[in-house]
């Protein structure tokens, strides 16, 4: 079993946990997520990473229906334009879309953007979420202001 911690961890419900711990099998399947409430203690064989830990998942298109676009300058309209032609949205796609959203809506923070992205994909009934083995670390982001930067990228760690 592998043990990882990071400045932030995205739980399976999408909640951002400060100094969260993730326990995973060797193949990257998440076994447990521990909310330390921000108070991280040393644990044997725990590897700490600077960034945001995320388990792998993707959104698979289940309906070919087209999106009904919202007003032109809404976040919903922007997201729909990015995913309109995609058959699936990987975690990598999600981060790239998040960076584009951040450029258009600079006041939004990473947790808000990821939450909005996943909500729009799932609420549209055009995608379903699929868990995939794998652990990623979002690096190159502003962890104090919680914003994507042009250097934000995912690094696979398991």
N, C-alpha and C positions, 0 to 999 in steps of 0.2 A: 504494500500500500504506500502511495506517495502522499506527502503532506505539503501543501503550498499555502503561503499567506502573501498578501500584498497590501499596498496602501488602501486599496478598495477592492471589493469582490462583488460581482453581480450575482445575486442569488437566483435560484431557478424561478422565482416569482418576479424577478426583475428589480428587486430591492438592492440598493447599493449599501454594502456593509463596510464600515471603516475597519481596517485591520482584520478582515474576515479570514477564516481558515477553510481550505477546501481539501477534502480527502478523496483520492481517486485511485482506481485500479491501475495496473500497469498499462492498459490499453487506452486510458484517458476517460473511462466511465466514472462519472461523479458518484461517490458513495454517500458523502455527507458534506454539508456546508455548516460551519459553526460561526454564529454571530458572537464575536467577542465583546460587543458593545464598545469597540474602539480600544480595549485594553488587552493588548497582545502579550502573552507570557511566553517564555522560551519553552519549547516542546522538542523532545528528541526527534531528529531527522526532519525538522520543519525547515523548508526552504522559503526564504522571504524574497519577494520581487518588488521592485519599484514600478508601479503602474496599476493597472486595473485588470484583475483576473476575471476571465469569462469562460464558461464551459461552451463547447461547440454545439451549435444547432443551426438549422436552416429552415426557411419557409418554402414549402412546396406549393406551386399553383395547383388548385383543385377545380377552378372554374375559369372558363375563357371569357366570361362576361367582362365588358369594359367598365372602367371606373366612371362614376359620375363625378366630374370635376367640380370642386368648390370654387369660391372666388379666387381670382388669379394670384393674389399675393398671400394665400394661406399656406400654412405648413402642409396641410393635407393635400392640396393641389400639387405642391412641389414633390412630395413623396410619391404621389400617384404617377406623376410624370416620369420619375426615375424607375419605377417598378412595372410600368404598363406593359412592356414587352418581355419582361423576364419570366422564365419558366420556374425559376427558383431564386431565392434570395439567401445567399450564404452569410455567415457571420462577417466574412471579409466585405461582401457587398454592403452589409448593414453599416459597417464602420465608414466605408467610402461615401455612402449616402449621408450618414451622420455628419461627415466633414462638410459636405455641400450644404446641408441644412444649417450648420453652424455659420457658414459664410453669409447666408441669407438672413438668419435670425441670430445675430451675435450675442444677444442677451440671454439666450437659452443655455442651459448647462447640460453636460453629457447625460446625466440621469434622465432629465426631461426629454432630451432628443431620442434616446434609446427607447424610453417608455412610449413616446409618441409614435415612433416608427413601428414598434411591435403591435401597439394597439390598432393602428390603421391597417396593418397587414391582416391581423386576425379578425377585426371587426368587419372588414370588407367581405368576409366569407369567401374570398378568392384564394386564400392561402391557409395552410395548416402548418403548425410548428412541428418539427421533427428533431428530436435529440440525437446527437451524434457523439461518439466517443472523441474526446480531445479537449485539451485545456489551452487557452490562448491568453496572452498578456498584451493589453493595449498599452503601448509605450509612446513616448513623444508627445503626450498631452499635457496640458496645464492642470496639474493636480490640485493646485491651490484654488484657482478660479473655476475648476472643473469644466474646461473648454477643450474642444478639439483644436489642434493646430495643423498646419500643413505637414508637419513631421509626424503626426499621429499615424500609427500603423500597428497591425497585429503581428505578434511573434508567437509561433506555436511552441509551447514548452512541453507538451506531452500528447 
